[in-house]
């Protein structure tokens, strides 16, 4: 066994004791990549397996650290396992579908391994453009796209026309490298071989028609008019780019030496301000891509998710808001944000899916040892919707075999009748009875004292009894 494998084993054992230590995970990756069987180009099966195990385990716990997905895929490419590399990239895109570095790495990989599937790669470029086309740093992506189109253009596939259309798109996108983008556009317009048809996409069809009539279809005069139009567009783009730079600079500053595992308040505040600015100043598609970037930067922070969901709801995109919250909720229900749970429940109620809202709330209560009053309040609201005309059901219930436990402001109430759990709620409102068998609840008794909400500590015993 080599020294590097000893180190890998040692770090692995340390992770068993402390699996939440990000630095230990990063050390594991470093040890796996430093194994002699990888760096001396004589591949060792054990070293390769250690590397894959390390990356798989690390990325399962930290899927938003996208640079590790890219590194993993490039290792597979180095092993000449292109199919495995592709799978790694696709898994990464499930988490970082709006990350520009990930897309560029994937597209470069696809071009390097291209056989005769040019049309498939074109579709990939378009898929990438729908995800990162408005990104402030997307100039590198457009450069790669244009290079691909120009390399594989012929008389039949229309790639030349598409490259001109791509330049037209870049004309209106505020980019960090806006000067370089306009250099490419002016280079096209100034080319001696350019035709009026080539540059027709740079001007509104009605305006172009009027210009042709005014100039009697004089190519020189038309080109001069289009250059003046481009100069005006350059000034507008420059102003927008500088406005965005004020926020992008702060985002880069707060992100340096940080990761999504620990999001600073400064980074969140910067994103709040940036998102509020673009909501008021840019079209829907542009704002959506900024929101998606913010989710990547903050690891789906619940406050950003709520802001995004409210934006979608205000735009009438109810299903998008619902799907956004669902994919943002953690795999473990006990780690879910109460704000997200309640927001999703409200969306389900608003769309008529009351029972789905009830199931969502009940599942959260089942797995959490301490439940805030807001959750029980939402459950009571749902019960009132399910049984709107049954006042007796909502206000009365028979009691038997009730036990109380008090101490340190904890009032925990439970009943052996139907294996039910009852919690005293921190409000001048009521007690709530939660039934483990039916996952239902009801208001049981009005209560005016102010106490905390707690769950019965012997919840596992109750589940076993039921």
C-alpha positions in Angstrom: 0.0 0.0 0.0 1.4 3.4 -1.0 1.7 6.5 1.2 -1.0 8.2 -0.7 -3.4 5.3 -0.1 -2.5 5.3 3.6 -3.5 9.0 3.7 -6.7 8.3 1.8 -7.6 5.6 4.3 -6.8 7.8 7.2 -9.0 10.7 6.0 -11.8 8.2 5.2 -11.7 7.1 8.9 -11.7 10.7 10.1 -14.8 11.3 7.9 -16.6 8.4 9.6 -16.3 10.3 12.8 -17.0 13.8 11.4 -18.9 13.5 8.1 -20.0 17.2 8.1 -16.4 18.6 7.9 -16.1 20.1 4.4 -12.3 20.5 4.8 -12.0 16.7 5.5 -14.0 16.0 2.3 -11.7 18.2 0.3 -8.7 16.5 1.8 -10.2 13.1 0.8 -10.5 14.3 -2.8 -6.9 15.6 -2.7 -5.6 12.3 -1.4 -7.6 10.4 -4.0 -6.2 12.5 -6.8 -2.6 12.2 -5.5 -2.5 8.4 -5.6 0.5 7.0 -7.5 -1.7 4.9 -9.7 -3.2 8.0 -11.2 -0.4 10.5 -11.5 2.2 8.2 -13.1 -0.1 7.3 -16.0 0.0 3.6 -15.2 -3.6 3.3 -14.0 -4.1 1.3 -10.9 -7.6 -0.2 -10.5 -7.8 0.4 -6.8 -6.6 4.1 -7.2 -9.3 4.7 -9.8 -12.0 3.2 -7.6 -10.9 5.2 -4.7 -11.1 8.3 -6.8 -14.6 7.5 -8.0 -15.8 6.6 -4.5 -14.4 9.8 -3.1 -16.1 12.0 -5.7 -19.4 10.2 -5.5 -19.6 10.4 -1.7 -18.4 14.0 -1.7 -20.8 15.2 -4.4 -23.8 13.4 -2.8 -23.2 15.6 0.3 -22.1 18.8 -1.5 -23.8 18.7 -5.0 -23.6 22.5 -5.5 -19.8 22.6 -5.4 -19.8 22.4 -9.2 -16.1 22.6 -9.8 -15.7 19.1 -8.3 -18.3 17.8 -10.8 -16.2 19.2 -13.6 -13.0 17.8 -12.2 -14.6 14.4 -11.8 -15.8 14.4 -15.4 -12.3 15.4 -16.6 -10.7 12.5 -14.7 -13.1 10.1 -16.5 -12.1 11.8 -19.8 -8.4 11.2 -18.8 -9.2 7.6 -18.2 -10.7 7.5 -21.7 -14.1 6.7 -20.2 -16.1 9.2 -22.2 -19.4 7.6 -21.5 -18.8 7.9 -17.8 -17.6 11.5 -18.2 -20.8 12.3 -20.0 -22.9 10.8 -17.2 -21.0 12.9 -14.6 -21.7 16.1 -16.6 -25.4 15.2 -16.9 -25.6 14.6 -13.2 -23.9 17.9 -12.6 -26.4 19.7 -14.8 -29.2 18.5 -12.6 -27.8 20.7 -9.9 -26.0 23.4 -11.9 -28.1 23.8 -15.0 -27.5 27.6 -15.0 -23.8 27.5 -14.3 -21.8 28.9 -17.1 -18.5 27.2 -16.3 -20.2 23.8 -16.2 -21.8 24.3 -19.5 -18.7 25.5 -21.2 -16.7 22.5 -19.9 -19.4 20.2 -21.0 -19.7 21.7 -24.5 -15.9 21.6 -24.9 -15.9 18.0 -23.9 -18.7 17.3 -26.5 -16.7 19.1 -29.3 -13.5 17.2 -28.4 -15.3 13.9 -28.6 -17.4 14.8 -31.6 -17.9 12.1 -34.3 -20.7 12.8 -36.8 -23.3 14.2 -34.4 -23.0 17.9 -35.3 -26.7 18.5 -35.1 -26.9 17.0 -31.6 -24.2 19.4 -30.4 -26.1 22.3 -32.0 -29.1 21.4 -29.9 -26.9 21.3 -26.9 -25.6 24.8 -27.6 -29.2 26.0 -27.9 -30.1 24.2 -24.6 -27.2 26.0 -23.0 -28.2 29.3 -24.4 -31.6 28.9 -22.8 -29.9 28.5 -19.5 -26.9 30.8 -19.5 -27.5 33.0 -22.6 -28.2 36.1 -20.4 -25.3 35.5 -18.0 -23.2 38.6 -17.4 -20.0 36.5 -18.2 -21.5 34.6 -21.1 -19.1 36.1 -23.8 -16.9 33.0 -23.6 -19.9 30.8 -24.3 -20.9 32.9 -27.3 -17.3 32.7 -28.5 -17.3 28.9 -28.3 -20.7 28.8 -30.0 -19.6 31.0 -32.9 -16.4 29.0 -33.3 -18.4 25.8 -33.6 -20.8 27.3 -36.1 -18.0 28.8 -38.3 -16.0 25.5 -38.1 -18.8 23.3 -39.3 -20.7 25.7 -41.6 -21.5 24.6 -45.1 -23.9 25.7 -47.8 -26.7 23.4 -46.6 -26.8 23.6 -42.8 -27.4 27.3 -42.4 -24.7 27.7 -39.7 -23.4 31.0 -41.2 -26.9 32.5 -41.0 -27.2 31.3 -37.4 -23.9 32.8 -36.5 -25.1 36.2 -37.7 -28.3 35.7 -35.7 -26.2 34.9 -32.7 -24.3 38.2 -33.1 -27.7 40.0 -33.2 -28.6 38.4 -29.9 -25.3 39.5 -28.3 -26.1 43.1 -29.4 -28.8 43.4 -26.7 -27.2 41.4 -23.8 -25.3 43.4 -21.2 -22.0 41.5 -21.0 -18.8 42.0 -19.0 -16.9 41.8 -22.3 -19.4 44.0 -24.2 -16.6 45.8 -26.2 -15.3 42.4 -27.5 -18.8 41.4 -28.5 -19.3 44.7 -30.4 -15.9 44.2 -32.1 -17.2 41.0 -33.6 -20.5 42.7 -34.7 -18.7 45.6 -36.4 -16.2 43.2 -38.0 -19.2 41.5 -39.7 -20.9 44.7 -40.8 -17.6 46.1 -42.2 -16.7 43.0 -44.2 -16.6 43.7 -47.9 -18.4 40.5 -48.6 -21.4 41.3 -46.4 -24.8 41.6 -48.0 -27.9 43.5 -47.0 -29.6 40.2 -46.4 -26.8 39.2 -44.0 -27.3 42.2 -41.8 -31.1 42.4 -42.1 -31.5 40.9 -38.7 -29.8 43.8 -37.0 -32.7 46.1 -37.8 -36.5 45.9 -37.4 -38.1 44.7 -40.6 -40.3 47.7 -40.9 -37.5 50.2 -40.4 -35.2 48.3 -42.8 -37.9 48.4 -45.5 -38.3 52.2 -45.0 -34.5 52.6 -45.1 -34.3 50.7 -48.3 -37.0 52.9 -49.8 -35.3 56.1 -48.5 -31.9 55.2 -49.8 -33.2 53.6 -53.0 -31.7 50.3 -51.8 -28.2 51.8 -51.8 -26.0 49.3 -49.9 -23.4 51.9 -48.8 -26.1 54.2 -47.3 -27.9 51.3 -45.7 -24.7 50.0 -44.1 -23.9 53.5 -42.8 -27.4 53.7 -41.2 -27.0 50.3 -39.6 -23.5 51.3 -38.2 -25.2 54.4 -36.6 -27.8 52.1 -35.1 -25.1 49.8 -33.8 -23.2 52.8 -32.3 -26.4 53.8 -30.4 -26.9 50.2 -29.2 -23.3 50.1 -28.0 -23.9 53.1 -25.8 -27.1 51.6 -24.3 -25.3 48.2 -23.8 -22.4 50.0 -22.2 -24.6 51.8 -19.7 -26.5 48.6 -18.7 -23.2 46.6 -18.4 -21.8 49.2 -16.0 -25.0 49.2 -13.9 -24.8 45.4 -13.6 -21.0 45.5 -12.9 -21.7 47.3 -9.6 -23.6 44.2 -8.4 -21.5 41.6 -10.1 -18.3 43.0 -8.5 -19.9 42.6 -5.1 -21.0 39.1 -5.8 -17.5 38.1 -6.9 -16.2 39.7 -3.7 -18.5 37.9 -1.3 -18.1 34.6 -3.1 -14.3 34.6 -3.0 -12.9 32.1 -0.5 -16.5 31.0 0.3 -18.7 28.1 -0.7 -22.4 27.3 -0.7 -22.0 25.2 2.5 -21.8 28.5 4.5 -23.6 31.5 3.0 -22.5 34.9 4.4 -25.1 37.6 5.2 -23.1 39.9 2.9 -23.6 37.6 0.0 -27.3 37.2 0.7 -27.7 41.0 1.0 -25.9 41.5 -2.3 -28.2 39.0 -4.0 -31.3 40.6 -2.5 -30.3 44.0 -3.9 -29.2 42.6 -7.3 -32.5 40.7 -7.7 -34.6 43.7 -6.7 -32.8 45.8 -9.3 -33.2 43.4 -12.2 -36.8 42.6 -11.3 -37.6 46.3 -12.0 -35.4 46.8 -15.0 -35.1 43.6 -17.1 -37.5 41.2 -18.9 -38.8 38.0 -17.3 -36.3 35.6 -19.0 -33.3 37.6 -17.9 -34.6 37.9 -14.3 -35.2 34.1 -14.2 -31.5 33.4 -15.1 -30.3 35.8 -12.4 -32.5 34.0 -9.8 -31.1 30.7 -10.9 -27.6 32.0 -10.5 -28.4 33.2 -7.0 -29.7 29.8 -6.1 -26.4 28.2 -7.2 -24.4 30.8 -5.3 -26.4 30.4 -2.1 -27.1 26.6 -2.2 -30.8 27.1 -2.6 -31.0 29.4 0.4 -34.7 29.4 1.6 -34.9 33.2 1.5 -33.8 33.4 -2.1 -36.2 30.6 -3.0 -39.1 32.4 -1.4 -38.1 35.6 -3.3 -38.0 33.7 -6.6 -41.3 31.9 -5.9 -43.0 35.2 -5.1 -41.6 36.7 -8.4 -43.0 33.7 -10.3 -46.4 34.0 -8.6 -46.6 37.7 -9.4 -45.9 36.9 -13.0 -48.7 34.3 -13.0 -46.3 31.3 -13.2 -47.9 29.3 -10.4 -46.7 25.9 -11.6 -43.1 27.2 -11.9 -43.3 28.5 -8.3 -44.6 25.1 -7.1 -41.9 23.2 -8.9 -39.2 25.6 -7.7 -40.0 25.1 -4.1 -40.4 21.3 -4.5 -36.9 21.0 -6.1 -35.4 23.3 -3.5 -36.7 21.3 -0.5 -34.0 19.1 1.0 -34.2 15.3 0.7 -34.7 15.0 4.5 -38.0 16.6 5.5 -36.8 17.4 9.0 -34.3 19.9 7.4 -36.9 21.7 5.4 -37.5 25.4 5.9 -40.8 26.2 7.6 -41.2 29.2 5.3 -40.9 27.0 2.2 -43.3 24.4 3.6 -45.9 27.0 4.3 -45.4 28.7 1.0 -45.8 25.4 -0.9 -48.9 24.6 1.2 -50.4 27.9 0.3 -49.8 27.3 -3.4 -51.4 23.8 -3.2 -54.4 25.4 -1.5 -54.6 28.2 -4.1 -54.6 25.6 -6.9 -57.3 23.5 -5.3 -54.9 20.7 -4.1 -56.0 20.9 -0.4 -55.3 17.3 0.4 -51.8 17.6 -1.0 -51.2 20.7 1.3 -52.5 18.7 4.3 -50.2 15.7 3.4 -47.2 18.1 3.1 -47.8 19.6 6.5 -48.5 16.3 8.2 -45.3 14.7 6.8 -43.3 17.6 8.2 -44.9 17.2 11.6 -44.2 13.5 11.7 -40.4 13.8 11.3 -39.7 16.9 13.3 -39.1 16.9 17.1 -40.0 20.5 17.5 -42.7 22.1 15.4 -43.5 25.9 15.2 -47.0 27.1 15.8 -47.2 28.4 12.3 -47.1 24.8 11.0 -50.0 23.8 13.3 -51.9 27.0 12.4 -51.6 26.1 8.7 -52.8 22.5 9.5 -55.9 24.0 11.3 -56.6 26.3 8.3 -56.5 23.2 6.0 -58.8 21.3 8.3 -61.3 24.1 8.2 -61.2 24.0 4.4 -61.6 20.2 4.4 -64.5 20.3 6.9 -65.9 23.8 6.5 -69.4 23.0 7.8 -68.6 20.6 10.6 -68.3 22.9 13.6 -68.7 20.0 16.0 -65.7 18.2 14.5 -63.6 21.3 14.6 -64.4 22.4 18.2 -65.0 19.2 20.2 -63.3 15.9 20.8 -63.6 13.3 23.5 -60.6 12.8 25.9 -59.3 9.7 27.5 -56.0 8.4 28.9 -54.3 11.8 28.7 -50.8 12.3 30.2 -49.1 15.6 30.9 -45.5 16.4 31.3 -44.4 19.9 32.3 -41.1 21.5 33.1 -39.0 24.3 31.6 -42.0 25.8 30.0 -42.8 22.5 28.2 -46.4 21.4 28.1 -46.5 18.1 26.2 -49.9 16.4 25.8 -50.6 13.0 24.4 -53.4 10.5 24.4 -53.4 6.7 24.0 -56.8 7.0 22.3 -56.0 6.2 18.6 -52.3 6.7 19.5 -52.7 10.5 19.2 -50.2 13.2 19.9 -51.3 16.6 21.2 -49.3 19.8 21.5 -49.9 22.9 23.5 -49.5 25.9 21.2 -47.8 29.2 21.8 -50.8 31.5 21.2 -54.2 32.3 22.8 -55.7 29.8 20.4 -56.0 26.1 21.0 -54.6 22.6 21.4 -54.0 20.5 18.3 -54.5 16.8 18.2 -52.4 14.9 15.7 -53.3 11.4 14.8 -50.4 9.1 13.6 -52.8 6.6 12.0 -54.8 9.0 9.8 -52.2 11.8 9.6 -55.0 14.1 10.5 -55.6 16.8 13.2 -58.3 18.7 14.9 -58.8 21.6 17.3 -59.4 20.1 20.7 -59.6 22.8 23.3 -59.3 26.6 23.6 -56.4 27.6 25.7 -55.2 31.1 26.7 -51.8 30.4 28.3 -48.6 31.2 26.4 -46.3 28.2 26.1 -43.9 26.7 23.6 -44.7 24.1 21.1 -43.1 20.7 21.7 -43.4 17.2 20.5 -43.6 14.2 22.8 -40.1 12.8 23.4 -41.3 9.2 23.1 -42.5 9.6 19.6 -40.7 6.5 18.4 -42.4 4.5 21.1 -45.8 5.8 19.9 -45.0 4.9 16.3 -44.0 1.4 17.4 -47.3 1.0 19.3 -49.3 2.2 16.3 
